[in-house]
Amino acid sequence: MTTVLIFHQVDDVDHWLASTKRAEVFGPMGITVRTFVEQVPDHRVGLVVEAPDLDTFQRAIGSQAAAEAMAADGVRPDTLVVLVEQ
């Protein structure tokens, strides 16, 4: 199992939290996601992602479906920070 920590900003935190897109894109690949929000109002959110392996995660995050989900969820791609557990 590979654990990944992701931070990024979103346009609307409540919309992002309510979205089912993460589960729709990642769930079928055996990837689970836990969501976190920063407690100051700067639209920063985080994810702890558990994937079967790094290749599966990279395929998922690089997919067209992930890009569409991020756009629908208001993710600001230029703020994306991805950390992989070592």
BAFI-3210 file (N, C-alpha, C; in Angstrom, 3 decimals, decimal comma, padded with zeros to 6 digits):
// residues 86
n [1|2|3|4|5|6|7|8|9|10|11|12|13|14|15|16|17|18|19|20|21|22|23|24|25|26|27|28|29|30|31|32|33|34|35|36|37|38|39|40|41|42|43|44|45|46|47|48|49|50|51|52|53|54|55|56|57|58|59|60|61|62|63|64|65|66|67|68|69|70|71|72|73|74|75|76|77|78|79|80|81|82|83|84|85|86]
n.u [000,847|000,530|001,011|-000,093|000,221|-001,602|-001,833|-003,745|-005,363|-008,779|-011,666|-014,108|-014,605|-016,705|-018,176|-016,213|-015,816|-018,316|-018,423|-018,689|-016,920|-014,217|-014,458|-015,750|-013,810|-011,412|-012,145|-012,913|-010,379|-009,303|-008,425|-008,380|-009,551|-009,023|-010,312|-009,258|-009,419|-008,019|-008,053|-008,128|-009,413|-008,412|-008,861|-007,404|-006,939|-006,596|-005,530|-005,357|-004,217|-004,656|-003,276|-003,138|-000,580|002,231|002,264|-000,426|-001,633|-000,390|-001,300|-004,024|-004,160|-003,143|-005,006|-007,582|-010,115|-009,578|-008,589|-010,893|-012,570|-011,189|-011,430|-014,237|-014,564|-013,394|-010,663|-007,524|-005,106|-002,445|-001,644|-001,145|000,402|002,192|003,034|004,854|004,807|007,711]
n.v [-001,176|002,235|005,417|008,697|012,182|015,032|018,452|021,327|024,232|025,273|026,550|026,687|025,530|024,126|023,096|021,440|019,591|018,330|017,002|014,088|013,213|012,403|009,819|008,544|008,576|007,539|005,344|002,914|002,056|001,035|002,907|004,844|007,824|010,361|013,368|016,726|019,986|023,244|025,342|028,091|030,728|030,254|028,637|026,274|022,816|019,311|015,927|012,545|009,868|006,520|004,110|001,141|000,858|002,874|003,241|002,813|004,976|007,118|006,696|007,126|009,825|011,161|010,850|011,592|011,590|012,280|014,876|016,130|015,795|017,296|019,842|020,158|020,183|022,514|022,681|024,218|023,786|024,751|024,999|022,557|020,185|017,281|014,657|011,743|008,957|007,634]
n.w [000,000|-000,780|000,610|000,228|000,588|-000,017|-000,789|-001,626|-003,067|-003,231|-004,981|-003,597|-000,517|000,815|-001,350|-002,495|-000,398|-000,352|-002,740|-004,798|-006,595|-006,097|-004,963|-007,089|-009,132|-007,964|-006,333|-007,840|-008,521|-006,298|-004,494|-001,602|000,025|002,389|003,643|004,472|005,969|006,120|008,962|008,791|006,789|003,912|001,783|001,548|001,307|002,164|001,491|002,475|000,880|000,100|-001,799|-003,862|-004,996|-006,093|-008,891|-009,613|-008,301|-009,677|-012,291|-011,861|-010,887|-013,053|-015,004|-017,466|-016,357|-013,691|-014,050|-015,035|-012,814|-010,890|-012,027|-011,954|-009,221|-008,459|-007,980|-007,669|-009,790|-009,941|-007,351|-006,301|-004,218|-003,799|-001,723|-001,166|000,899|002,373]
ca.u [000,000|001,254|000,309|000,248|-000,353|-001,800|-002,373|-004,032|-006,431|-010,002|-012,488|-015,180|-014,314|-017,920|-018,462|-015,190|-016,098|-019,562|-018,286|-018,522|-016,000|-013,036|-014,840|-016,079|-012,590|-010,399|-012,698|-012,799|-008,976|-008,863|-007,792|-009,225|-009,167|-009,550|-010,226|-008,924|-009,479|-007,294|-009,024|-008,154|-010,163|-007,620|-009,264|-006,451|-007,457|-005,624|-006,009|-004,497|-004,623|-004,086|-003,387|-002,500|000,840|002,494|001,862|-001,884|-001,916|000,042|-002,253|-005,290|-004,037|-002,835|-006,062|-008,532|-011,207|-009,117|-008,538|-012,273|-013,069|-010,565|-012,053|-015,593|-014,481|-012,793|-009,274|-006,572|-003,999|-001,135|-001,317|-001,039|001,626|002,008|004,127|004,710|005,448|008,921]
ca.v [000,000|003,499|006,544|009,970|013,360|016,051|019,749|022,261|025,177|025,100|027,755|026,645|024,380|023,334|022,354|020,398|018,551|017,629|016,327|012,633|012,940|011,644|008,409|008,032|008,394|006,732|004,134|001,713|001,652|000,570|004,033|005,526|009,209|011,061|014,805|017,637|021,404|024,152|026,056|029,518|030,830|030,519|027,667|025,167|021,521|018,236|014,558|011,397|008,910|005,164|003,453|-000,173|001,055|004,196|003,263|002,982|006,359|008,008|006,529|007,755|011,280|011,680|010,501|012,619|011,597|013,049|016,279|016,608|015,855|018,449|021,052|020,226|020,437|023,819|022,556|025,114|022,871|025,351|024,960|021,148|019,658|015,847|014,047|010,290|008,374|006,861]
ca.w [000,000|-000,864|001,218|-000,393|001,219|-001,050|-000,403|-002,713|-002,779|-004,011|-005,070|-002,602|000,344|001,044|-002,596|-002,614|000,597|-000,692|-004,023|-004,859|-007,704|-005,656|-004,828|-008,419|-009,919|-007,294|-005,716|-008,668|-008,632|-004,986|-003,809|-000,625|000,254|003,572|003,377|005,560|005,613|007,007|009,791|008,461|005,508|002,712|000,756|001,442|001,740|002,056|001,335|002,699|-000,143|000,212|-003,103|-003,874|-005,292|-006,653|-010,307|-009,664|-007,937|-010,756|-013,397|-011,471|-010,788|-014,377|-015,953|-017,902|-015,383|-012,529|-014,471|-015,093|-011,439|-010,240|-012,578|-011,420|-007,774|-008,228|-007,537|-008,328|-010,070|-009,732|-005,921|-005,925|-003,639|-003,590|-000,965|-001,111|002,084|002,067]
c.u [000,894|000,397|000,841|-000,477|-000,417|-002,382|-002,681|-005,111|-007,603|-010,779|-013,515|-015,003|-015,545|-018,295|-017,497|-015,467|-017,307|-019,457|-018,107|-017,496|-014,787|-013,345|-015,131|-014,824|-011,655|-010,906|-012,551|-011,360|-008,424|-008,172|-008,798|-008,654|-009,828|-009,312|-009,958|-009,066|-008,682|-008,318|-009,007|-008,749|-009,293|-007,846|-008,269|-007,075|-006,365|-006,299|-004,932|-005,045|-003,899|-004,352|-002,695|-000,992|000,997|002,074|000,363|-002,261|-001,563|-000,859|-003,551|-005,186|-003,744|-003,913|-006,926|-009,685|-010,818|-009,067|-009,931|-012,867|-012,481|-011,179|-013,462|-015,605|-013,826|-011,380|-008,406|-005,282|-002,611|-000,718|-001,065|000,360|001,357|003,249|003,862|005,473|006,626|009,159]
c.v [001,241|004,599|007,832|011,080|014,449|017,304|020,535|023,226|024,907|026,410|027,826|025,369|023,512|022,507|021,183|019,252|017,701|016,792|014,817|012,234|012,116|010,155|007,784|007,716|007,386|005,405|002,874|001,202|001,162|001,639|004,661|006,910|009,724|012,546|015,597|019,068|022,215|025,022|027,573|029,648|031,167|029,472|026,533|023,908|020,475|016,885|013,598|010,311|007,592|004,461|002,094|-000,085|002,418|004,295|003,487|004,412|007,301|007,907|007,267|009,276|011,922|011,443|011,706|012,725|012,404|014,534|016,881|016,744|017,055|019,752|021,241|020,588|021,780|023,775|023,518|024,329|023,447|025,356|023,544|020,782|018,189|015,298|012,554|009,781|007,512|005,815]
c.w [000,000|-000,259|000,624|000,350|000,155|-000,409|-001,664|-002,261|-003,707|-004,018|-003,942|-001,766|000,549|-000,175|-002,747|-001,647|000,217|-001,964|-003,866|-005,923|-007,285|-005,581|-006,194|-009,233|-009,267|-006,752|-006,557|-008,830|-007,297|-004,164|-002,855|-000,339|001,521|003,349|004,653|005,057|006,620|007,731|009,608|007,065|004,301|001,617|000,556|002,040|001,586|001,948|001,824|001,791|000,112|-001,120|-003,042|-004,129|-005,963|-008,117|-010,451|-009,332|-009,088|-011,976|-013,086|-011,508|-012,139|-015,415|-016,327|-016,908|-014,143|-012,865|-014,510|-013,694|-010,714|-010,741|-012,013|-009,938|-007,444|-007,685|-008,353|-008,577|-009,798|-008,260|-005,425|-005,418|-003,291|-002,881|-000,850|000,118|001,656|003,133]
res [m|t|t|v|l|i|f|h|q|v|d|d|v|d|h|w|l|a|s|t|k|r|a|e|v|f|g|p|m|g|i|t|v|r|t|f|v|e|q|v|p|d|h|r|v|g|l|v|v|e|a|p|d|l|d|t|f|q|r|a|i|g|s|q|a|a|a|e|a|m|a|a|d|g|v|r|p|d|t|l|v|v|l|v|e|q]
***
